[in-house]
């Protein structure tokens, strides 16, 4: 079967490849953005503990009930430190710090 391209999908030997940027098996795209109110709450908390690493700060947010994420088993766990860093950068960009 020849290769053909149609609507941002490529058909190769009868199999359809996903468009760039999507993972096969991923049901929802990654979500790193937060509502402005939650971002403000996180920014406010950060002012109380500037010296913490992003990992330590994520743990603090989790322990205080400000922000947690769900693990694969459904339990609540601290946010990924990389996401916490992105949220801090977003908050700075809009003048919350």
CNS distance restraints for C-alpha pairs under 8 A (distance, minus, plus):
assign (resid   1 and name CA) (resid  12 and name CA) 7.41 0.50 0.50
assign (resid   1 and name CA) (resid  13 and name CA) 5.24 0.50 0.50
assign (resid   1 and name CA) (resid  14 and name CA) 7.09 0.50 0.50
assign (resid   2 and name CA) (resid  12 and name CA) 7.09 0.50 0.50
assign (resid   2 and name CA) (resid  13 and name CA) 6.93 0.50 0.50
assign (resid   3 and name CA) (resid  10 and name CA) 7.28 0.50 0.50
assign (resid   3 and name CA) (resid  11 and name CA) 5.91 0.50 0.50
assign (resid   3 and name CA) (resid  12 and name CA) 5.14 0.50 0.50
assign (resid   3 and name CA) (resid  13 and name CA) 7.04 0.50 0.50
assign (resid   4 and name CA) (resid  10 and name CA) 6.09 0.50 0.50
assign (resid   4 and name CA) (resid  11 and name CA) 5.63 0.50 0.50
assign (resid   4 and name CA) (resid  12 and name CA) 7.19 0.50 0.50
assign (resid   5 and name CA) (resid   9 and name CA) 6.04 0.50 0.50
assign (resid   5 and name CA) (resid  10 and name CA) 4.64 0.50 0.50
assign (resid   5 and name CA) (resid  11 and name CA) 6.40 0.50 0.50
assign (resid   6 and name CA) (resid  10 and name CA) 6.34 0.50 0.50
assign (resid   6 and name CA) (resid  11 and name CA) 7.88 0.50 0.50
assign (resid   8 and name CA) (resid  19 and name CA) 6.00 0.50 0.50
assign (resid   9 and name CA) (resid  16 and name CA) 6.49 0.50 0.50
assign (resid   9 and name CA) (resid  17 and name CA) 5.90 0.50 0.50
assign (resid   9 and name CA) (resid  18 and name CA) 6.15 0.50 0.50
assign (resid   9 and name CA) (resid  19 and name CA) 5.67 0.50 0.50
assign (resid  10 and name CA) (resid  16 and name CA) 5.80 0.50 0.50
assign (resid  10 and name CA) (resid  17 and name CA) 5.48 0.50 0.50
assign (resid  10 and name CA) (resid  18 and name CA) 7.71 0.50 0.50
assign (resid  11 and name CA) (resid  15 and name CA) 5.47 0.50 0.50
assign (resid  11 and name CA) (resid  16 and name CA) 4.65 0.50 0.50
assign (resid  11 and name CA) (resid  17 and name CA) 6.44 0.50 0.50
assign (resid  12 and name CA) (resid  16 and name CA) 6.58 0.50 0.50
assign (resid  12 and name CA) (resid  17 and name CA) 7.65 0.50 0.50
assign (resid  18 and name CA) (resid  22 and name CA) 6.36 0.50 0.50
assign (resid  18 and name CA) (resid  23 and name CA) 7.26 0.50 0.50
assign (resid  18 and name CA) (resid  24 and name CA) 6.90 0.50 0.50
assign (resid  22 and name CA) (resid  26 and name CA) 7.39 0.50 0.50
assign (resid  22 and name CA) (resid  29 and name CA) 7.62 0.50 0.50
assign (resid  32 and name CA) (resid  83 and name CA) 6.18 0.50 0.50
assign (resid  32 and name CA) (resid  86 and name CA) 7.61 0.50 0.50
assign (resid  32 and name CA) (resid  87 and name CA) 7.66 0.50 0.50
assign (resid  33 and name CA) (resid  87 and name CA) 7.22 0.50 0.50
assign (resid  34 and name CA) (resid  38 and name CA) 6.31 0.50 0.50
assign (resid  34 and name CA) (resid  39 and name CA) 6.04 0.50 0.50
assign (resid  34 and name CA) (resid  87 and name CA) 7.65 0.50 0.50
assign (resid  35 and name CA) (resid  39 and name CA) 6.27 0.50 0.50
assign (resid  36 and name CA) (resid  40 and name CA) 6.10 0.50 0.50
assign (resid  37 and name CA) (resid  41 and name CA) 6.27 0.50 0.50
assign (resid  38 and name CA) (resid  42 and name CA) 6.23 0.50 0.50
assign (resid  39 and name CA) (resid  43 and name CA) 6.12 0.50 0.50
assign (resid  39 and name CA) (resid  87 and name CA) 6.79 0.50 0.50
assign (resid  39 and name CA) (resid  91 and name CA) 6.46 0.50 0.50
assign (resid  40 and name CA) (resid  44 and name CA) 6.04 0.50 0.50
assign (resid  40 and name CA) (resid  91 and name CA) 7.20 0.50 0.50
assign (resid  40 and name CA) (resid  96 and name CA) 6.57 0.50 0.50
assign (resid  41 and name CA) (resid  45 and name CA) 6.29 0.50 0.50
assign (resid  41 and name CA) (resid  66 and name CA) 7.49 0.50 0.50
assign (resid  42 and name CA) (resid  46 and name CA) 6.19 0.50 0.50
assign (resid  42 and name CA) (resid  61 and name CA) 7.58 0.50 0.50
assign (resid  42 and name CA) (resid  66 and name CA) 7.24 0.50 0.50
assign (resid  43 and name CA) (resid  47 and name CA) 6.63 0.50 0.50
assign (resid  43 and name CA) (resid  88 and name CA) 6.87 0.50 0.50
assign (resid  43 and name CA) (resid  91 and name CA) 6.68 0.50 0.50
assign (resid  43 and name CA) (resid  96 and name CA) 6.61 0.50 0.50
assign (resid  43 and name CA) (resid  97 and name CA) 6.71 0.50 0.50
assign (resid  44 and name CA) (resid  48 and name CA) 7.37 0.50 0.50
assign (resid  45 and name CA) (resid  49 and name CA) 7.13 0.50 0.50
assign (resid  45 and name CA) (resid  61 and name CA) 7.99 0.50 0.50
assign (resid  46 and name CA) (resid  50 and name CA) 5.79 0.50 0.50
assign (resid  46 and name CA) (resid  57 and name CA) 7.61 0.50 0.50
assign (resid  49 and name CA) (resid  57 and name CA) 7.76 0.50 0.50
assign (resid  52 and name CA) (resid  56 and name CA) 5.67 0.50 0.50
assign (resid  52 and name CA) (resid  57 and name CA) 5.74 0.50 0.50
assign (resid  53 and name CA) (resid  57 and name CA) 6.04 0.50 0.50
assign (resid  54 and name CA) (resid  58 and name CA) 6.00 0.50 0.50
assign (resid  54 and name CA) (resid  81 and name CA) 5.04 0.50 0.50
assign (resid  54 and name CA) (resid  82 and name CA) 7.55 0.50 0.50
assign (resid  54 and name CA) (resid  84 and name CA) 6.34 0.50 0.50
assign (resid  54 and name CA) (resid  85 and name CA) 6.50 0.50 0.50
assign (resid  55 and name CA) (resid  59 and name CA) 6.33 0.50 0.50
assign (resid  55 and name CA) (resid  80 and name CA) 7.44 0.50 0.50
assign (resid  55 and name CA) (resid  81 and name CA) 4.96 0.50 0.50
assign (resid  56 and name CA) (resid  60 and name CA) 6.28 0.50 0.50
assign (resid  57 and name CA) (resid  61 and name CA) 6.22 0.50 0.50
assign (resid  58 and name CA) (resid  62 and name CA) 6.23 0.50 0.50
assign (resid  58 and name CA) (resid  67 and name CA) 7.92 0.50 0.50
assign (resid  58 and name CA) (resid  78 and name CA) 5.44 0.50 0.50
assign (resid  58 and name CA) (resid  79 and name CA) 5.51 0.50 0.50
assign (resid  58 and name CA) (resid  80 and name CA) 7.15 0.50 0.50
assign (resid  58 and name CA) (resid  81 and name CA) 6.24 0.50 0.50
assign (resid  58 and name CA) (resid  84 and name CA) 6.64 0.50 0.50
assign (resid  59 and name CA) (resid  63 and name CA) 6.12 0.50 0.50
assign (resid  59 and name CA) (resid  78 and name CA) 5.26 0.50 0.50
assign (resid  59 and name CA) (resid  79 and name CA) 7.57 0.50 0.50
assign (resid  60 and name CA) (resid  64 and name CA) 6.08 0.50 0.50
assign (resid  61 and name CA) (resid  65 and name CA) 6.12 0.50 0.50
assign (resid  61 and name CA) (resid  66 and name CA) 4.99 0.50 0.50
assign (resid  61 and name CA) (resid  67 and name CA) 5.28 0.50 0.50
assign (resid  61 and name CA) (resid  68 and name CA) 7.08 0.50 0.50
assign (resid  61 and name CA) (resid  78 and name CA) 7.25 0.50 0.50
assign (resid  62 and name CA) (resid  66 and name CA) 6.16 0.50 0.50
assign (resid  62 and name CA) (resid  67 and name CA) 5.33 0.50 0.50
assign (resid  62 and name CA) (resid  68 and name CA) 4.97 0.50 0.50
assign (resid  62 and name CA) (resid  77 and name CA) 6.82 0.50 0.50
assign (resid  62 and name CA) (resid  78 and name CA) 5.06 0.50 0.50
assign (resid  62 and name CA) (resid  79 and name CA) 7.49 0.50 0.50
assign (resid  67 and name CA) (resid  78 and name CA) 7.37 0.50 0.50
assign (resid  67 and name CA) (resid  79 and name CA) 7.20 0.50 0.50
assign (resid  68 and name CA) (resid  76 and name CA) 5.89 0.50 0.50
assign (resid  68 and name CA) (resid  77 and name CA) 5.52 0.50 0.50
assign (resid  68 and name CA) (resid  78 and name CA) 4.98 0.50 0.50
assign (resid  68 and name CA) (resid  79 and name CA) 5.64 0.50 0.50
assign (resid  69 and name CA) (resid  76 and name CA) 5.53 0.50 0.50
assign (resid  69 and name CA) (resid  77 and name CA) 5.41 0.50 0.50
assign (resid  69 and name CA) (resid  78 and name CA) 6.07 0.50 0.50
assign (resid  69 and name CA) (resid  79 and name CA) 5.54 0.50 0.50
assign (resid  70 and name CA) (resid  74 and name CA) 5.40 0.50 0.50
assign (resid  70 and name CA) (resid  75 and name CA) 5.50 0.50 0.50
assign (resid  70 and name CA) (resid  76 and name CA) 4.64 0.50 0.50
assign (resid  70 and name CA) (resid  77 and name CA) 5.89 0.50 0.50
assign (resid  71 and name CA) (resid  75 and name CA) 5.39 0.50 0.50
assign (resid  71 and name CA) (resid  76 and name CA) 6.18 0.50 0.50
assign (resid  71 and name CA) (resid  77 and name CA) 6.25 0.50 0.50
assign (resid  79 and name CA) (resid  83 and name CA) 6.91 0.50 0.50
assign (resid  79 and name CA) (resid  84 and name CA) 6.88 0.50 0.50
assign (resid  80 and name CA) (resid  84 and name CA) 6.53 0.50 0.50
assign (resid  81 and name CA) (resid  85 and name CA) 6.25 0.50 0.50
assign (resid  82 and name CA) (resid  86 and name CA) 6.38 0.50 0.50
assign (resid  83 and name CA) (resid  87 and name CA) 6.18 0.50 0.50
assign (resid  84 and name CA) (resid  88 and name CA) 6.25 0.50 0.50
assign (resid  85 and name CA) (resid  89 and name CA) 6.32 0.50 0.50
assign (resid  86 and name CA) (resid  90 and name CA) 6.13 0.50 0.50
assign (resid  87 and name CA) (resid  91 and name CA) 6.07 0.50 0.50
assign (resid  88 and name CA) (resid  92 and name CA) 6.22 0.50 0.50
assign (resid  89 and name CA) (resid  93 and name CA) 6.13 0.50 0.50
assign (resid  90 and name CA) (resid  94 and name CA) 6.52 0.50 0.50
assign (resid  91 and name CA) (resid  95 and name CA) 6.28 0.50 0.50
assign (resid  91 and name CA) (resid  96 and name CA) 5.09 0.50 0.50
assign (resid  91 and name CA) (resid  97 and name CA) 6.58 0.50 0.50
assign (resid  92 and name CA) (resid  96 and name CA) 5.55 0.50 0.50
assign (resid  92 and name CA) (resid  97 and name CA) 5.28 0.50 0.50
